[in-house]
């Protein structure tokens, strides 16, 4: 049991929204549940004021530092409904620990891991009817930490608001679990050494939008970011970490300060090692990926992330040419990883890694 006392203000019945019953129409990130969780930090008082209340305006001052200096970090995780109707969280503690590291990078007050867990679990339990029962759907959870000081000056903040939203979602990509088209980005960069690349903060995503729009206008789903120094080495794919299977071996770029340490990335690495699949974390240049495709040894490529879980890559666009990965179909290992991860998340299969925690 949590030591955090959470006050609950229930949404009036006449303000409650109808809970969607057709999972195929959910989309991603546009519909939100009736309640949200919040807690506040004051330098003199510490963390407190933990409350679940009807979703509405946050009440931030127009001078709040998050609005002027980008002092904001967030997380993304999911709750799943099993066939027996129980609700489970997938590796929530990894998200809480990553939020601590992100906050420390931006000199923000970290949310205690047990407060993170208490708020998420209490909110999910209250909103359990919103967790979809359809396979491929889930309750997406967005914990967010912002500096709430009303102050116009560049310094670390003394007041913070931590809040959690829930959103019932379907597939992240409208195409579902199908191979994506990825454009290799050579002009813009996502992050540089010494920057914010390993923190989950809005600044990284804001910087990605221009390249993402260019890619989508050209007919691609997302972009593959290259390193900031040489524009040669693969880093991430949009909202996902990237994996390549070349000549029987799986390679993913190493965590070196510019790449988000994804929870799904870590899960895939652990699964591959458990299956005795050769896998390494090492730099991989885009020309080596293309050479493998030309030689016929680029067997698969896929992205990993909470939102889409596994995203097979069917095509890389590079300098005006499309390079097909294998035959452009979902690879056998990508499919196996997707089935294994979702099998654990939806409790179809045994959770040998003990990654899921039952909420209710």
C-alpha positions in Angstrom: 0.0 0.0 0.0 1.1 3.6 -0.7 2.0 6.0 2.1 0.7 8.9 0.0 -2.7 10.1 0.9 -4.7 10.9 -2.3 -7.9 12.9 -2.0 -10.5 12.0 -4.7 -13.0 14.5 -6.0 -15.3 12.6 -8.3 -16.6 13.9 -11.5 -20.4 14.7 -11.3 -22.5 12.2 -13.3 -23.9 14.9 -15.6 -20.3 15.8 -16.6 -19.1 12.3 -17.4 -18.4 11.4 -21.0 -19.7 8.2 -22.6 -17.1 5.5 -22.6 -16.3 4.4 -26.1 -17.1 0.8 -26.9 -15.7 0.5 -30.4 -11.9 0.1 -30.0 -11.4 0.3 -33.8 -12.4 4.0 -33.7 -10.3 5.2 -30.8 -7.3 6.5 -32.7 -4.4 7.8 -30.6 -4.3 10.7 -28.1 -7.5 12.6 -28.8 -9.9 11.2 -26.1 -9.3 11.6 -22.4 -10.9 10.1 -19.3 -13.0 12.1 -16.8 -10.3 12.5 -14.1 -6.7 13.3 -13.7 -4.2 13.1 -10.9 -2.0 16.0 -9.6 0.5 16.7 -6.9 2.5 19.8 -6.1 6.0 20.5 -4.8 7.0 23.6 -2.9 10.6 24.1 -1.8 9.7 24.7 1.8 7.0 22.1 2.0 8.1 19.2 -0.2 5.6 17.1 -2.2 2.0 17.1 -1.2 -1.5 18.1 -2.3 -2.0 14.8 -4.1 -5.5 14.8 -5.6 -7.6 13.1 -8.2 -10.1 15.5 -9.6 -12.3 16.0 -12.7 -10.2 16.9 -15.7 -10.1 20.6 -16.4 -7.7 23.6 -16.5 -4.5 23.2 -14.6 -4.6 26.7 -13.1 -1.0 27.7 -14.1 0.0 31.3 -13.8 0.8 33.0 -17.2 4.3 33.5 -15.9 4.8 29.8 -15.0 8.4 29.0 -15.9 7.4 25.9 -17.9 5.7 28.2 -20.4 8.7 30.4 -20.9 11.8 28.2 -20.4 10.8 24.7 -21.4 11.1 23.3 -17.9 8.9 20.2 -18.6 9.4 16.5 -18.8 6.9 13.7 -19.3 6.5 9.9 -19.6 4.3 7.5 -21.5 3.1 4.1 -20.3 0.1 1.9 -20.7 -2.5 -0.1 -18.8 -3.9 -3.3 -20.4 -7.0 -5.3 -19.8 -6.6 -9.1 -19.8 -9.1 -11.6 -21.0 -10.1 -12.2 -17.3 -10.9 -8.5 -17.0 -8.0 -7.7 -14.7 -6.0 -4.4 -15.4 -2.2 -4.4 -15.5 0.6 -1.9 -15.8 3.6 -2.7 -17.9 7.0 -1.9 -16.3 5.7 1.4 -14.7 8.8 1.6 -12.4 11.1 2.0 -15.4 9.1 5.0 -16.6 9.2 6.5 -13.1 13.0 6.0 -12.9 13.5 7.6 -16.3 11.4 10.6 -15.3 13.7 11.1 -12.3 16.7 11.1 -14.7 14.9 13.5 -17.1 14.0 15.9 -14.3 17.6 15.9 -13.0 18.9 16.7 -16.4 16.7 19.8 -16.5 17.5 20.7 -12.8 13.8 20.0 -11.9 12.6 18.4 -8.7 12.3 14.7 -9.4 8.9 13.0 -8.7 9.5 10.3 -6.1 9.1 6.8 -7.7 6.5 5.8 -5.1 4.5 9.0 -5.6 4.6 8.4 -9.4 3.3 4.8 -8.8 0.7 5.8 -6.3 -0.8 8.5 -8.6 -0.8 6.3 -11.7 -2.3 3.3 -10.0 -5.0 5.2 -8.1 -6.0 7.0 -11.3 -6.1 3.8 -13.4 -8.1 2.0 -10.7 -10.7 4.9 -10.7 -10.8 5.0 -14.5 -10.7 1.2 -15.0 -13.9 1.2 -17.1 -12.0 3.3 -19.7 -9.4 0.5 -20.3 -10.4 -1.0 -23.6 -11.0 -4.7 -23.9 -10.2 -5.0 -27.6 -6.8 -6.5 -28.5 -4.5 -3.8 -29.8 -6.1 -1.2 -27.6 -5.0 0.1 -24.2 -5.2 3.0 -21.8 -2.3 5.3 -22.5 -1.0 7.1 -19.4 0.8 10.5 -19.6 2.6 11.6 -16.4 4.0 15.1 -16.8 6.1 17.4 -14.6 6.2 21.1 -15.1 7.8 24.1 -13.3 5.0 26.2 -12.0 6.9 29.1 -10.5 5.4 32.4 -11.7 8.9 33.9 -12.4 10.4 35.5 -15.5 14.1 34.7 -15.1 16.4 31.8 -16.1 17.1 29.8 -13.0 16.1 26.4 -11.6 12.5 26.4 -10.3 11.2 26.1 -6.8 7.6 25.0 -7.5 6.4 22.1 -9.6 3.2 20.5 -10.7 3.1 16.7 -11.4 0.0 15.5 -13.2 -1.2 12.3 -14.9 -3.7 12.0 -17.8 -5.2 8.9 -19.2 -6.3 8.3 -22.8 -7.9 5.1 -24.3 -6.1 4.4 -27.5 -5.9 2.1 -30.5 -3.0 1.7 -32.9 -0.5 4.5 -32.9 -0.1 4.4 -36.7 -3.3 4.4 -38.7 -1.9 1.6 -40.8 -1.6 -0.6 -37.6 1.0 -3.4 -37.4 2.3 -3.0 -41.0 5.7 -2.0 -42.3 6.4 1.7 -42.2 8.2 4.0 -44.7 11.1 5.9 -43.0 13.0 8.9 -44.5 16.6 9.3 -43.5 17.0 12.9 -42.2 20.3 14.6 -43.2 19.5 18.2 -42.5 17.9 18.6 -39.1 19.2 16.8 -36.0 17.3 15.5 -33.0 20.0 15.9 -30.3 23.7 16.5 -29.9 26.2 15.2 -27.4 25.8 17.1 -24.1 22.3 18.1 -25.0 18.8 16.8 -24.0 18.6 13.7 -26.2 18.4 11.2 -23.3 15.7 13.2 -21.5 12.1 12.8 -22.3 11.3 16.5 -22.6 9.1 18.4 -25.0 12.0 20.3 -26.5 13.2 17.2 -28.3 9.8 16.6 -29.9 9.4 20.3 -30.9 12.7 20.2 -32.7 11.6 17.1 -34.6 8.4 18.5 -36.1 9.9 20.2 -39.2 11.7 17.1 -40.4 8.7 14.9 -39.6 6.4 17.2 -41.7 8.8 17.1 -44.6 8.9 13.3 -44.4 5.1 13.0 -44.3 4.7 15.3 -47.3 7.1 13.1 -49.2 5.0 10.0 -48.4 6.9 8.6 -45.4 5.7 7.7 -42.0 8.6 8.9 -39.9 12.2 10.0 -40.0 15.4 8.2 -39.1 17.7 10.6 -37.2 21.4 10.6 -37.8 24.1 11.8 -35.4 24.7 15.6 -35.1 28.5 15.5 -35.7 28.9 13.5 -38.8 25.4 12.9 -40.0 26.4 9.2 -40.6 25.3 7.2 -37.6 21.8 6.0 -37.0 20.2 7.2 -33.8 16.4 7.0 -33.5 13.2 6.8 -35.6 10.8 9.6 -34.7 9.1 8.4 -31.5 11.0 5.0 -31.4 14.3 3.4 -30.9 15.6 1.6 -34.0 16.9 -2.0 -34.5 18.4 -3.7 -37.5 18.9 -7.4 -38.2 21.8 -7.9 -40.5 23.1 -11.3 -41.5 21.6 -13.0 -38.5 22.7 -10.4 -35.9 20.6 -7.7 -34.3 22.2 -4.2 -33.9 20.8 -1.1 -32.1 22.6 2.2 -31.5 24.1 2.5 -28.0 22.8 4.8 -25.3 25.4 7.6 -25.3 23.5 10.7 -24.2 21.7 11.5 -27.4 19.2 8.6 -27.5 16.2 8.1 -25.3 16.6 4.9 -23.2 13.3 3.3 -24.2 11.5 0.9 -21.9 10.4 -1.1 -24.9 14.0 -1.0 -26.2 15.2 -2.5 -23.0 12.4 -5.1 -23.1 13.4 -6.2 -26.6 17.1 -6.4 -25.7 16.3 -8.6 -22.7 14.0 -10.8 -24.8 16.5 -11.3 -27.6 19.2 -12.3 -25.1 16.8 -14.7 -23.4 16.2 -16.3 -26.8 19.9 -16.4 -27.6 19.6 -14.2 -30.6 22.9 -12.4 -31.3 22.4 -8.8 -30.4 24.7 -5.8 -29.7 24.5 -2.1 -28.9 27.0 -0.4 -31.2 27.2 2.5 -33.6 25.9 1.7 -37.1 26.4 4.0 -40.0 23.6 4.5 -42.6 25.9 3.5 -45.4 26.4 0.1 -43.7 22.7 -0.3 -43.5 22.3 0.5 -47.2 25.2 -1.7 -48.1 23.5 -4.6 -46.2 20.3 -3.9 -48.1 22.2 -4.0 -51.4 23.9 -7.2 -50.5 20.7 -8.8 -49.3 21.8 -9.2 -45.7 19.5 -6.5 -44.2 16.9 -9.0 -43.0 14.7 -6.8 -40.9 14.5 -3.4 -39.3 12.0 -2.2 -36.7 11.3 0.6 -34.2 10.4 0.1 -30.6 8.3 2.3 -28.3 5.4 2.3 -25.8 3.0 3.8 -28.3 3.4 1.4 -31.2 5.3 -1.4 -29.3 7.0 -2.8 -32.5 7.0 -0.9 -35.8 8.4 -3.0 -38.7 10.2 -0.9 -41.3 9.5 -1.7 -44.9 11.3 1.1 -46.7 14.1 3.6 -46.0 14.1 6.7 -48.2 17.6 8.1 -48.7 18.8 10.8 -51.1 15.8 10.4 -53.4 15.8 6.6 -53.5 13.7 4.0 -51.7 15.5 1.1 -50.2 13.3 -1.9 -49.5 14.0 -3.9 -46.3 13.9 -7.6 -47.4 10.7 -7.9 -49.4 8.9 -5.0 -47.5 6.9 -7.4 -45.4 6.8 -7.9 -41.6 9.9 -9.9 -40.6 9.7 -13.1 -38.6 11.6 -11.6 -35.6 9.6 -8.4 -35.6 6.5 -10.5 -35.5 7.8 -12.8 -32.8 8.8 -9.8 -30.6 5.4 -8.1 -31.1 3.5 -11.3 -30.3 5.7 -11.9 -27.2 5.4 -8.4 -25.8 1.7 -8.1 -26.4 1.2 -11.6 -25.0 2.7 -10.5 -21.7 1.0 -7.1 -21.7 -2.5 -8.6 -22.3 -1.7 -11.5 -20.0 -2.2 -14.1 -22.8 1.2 -15.6 -22.0 3.2 -16.2 -18.8 5.1 -13.2 -17.6 8.5 -14.8 -17.0 10.2 -11.4 -16.7 7.7 -10.2 -14.1 7.1 -7.0 -16.0 3.4 -6.5 -15.3 1.7 -5.4 -12.1 -1.9 -5.9 -11.4 -3.8 -2.8 -10.5 -7.3 -4.2 -10.1 
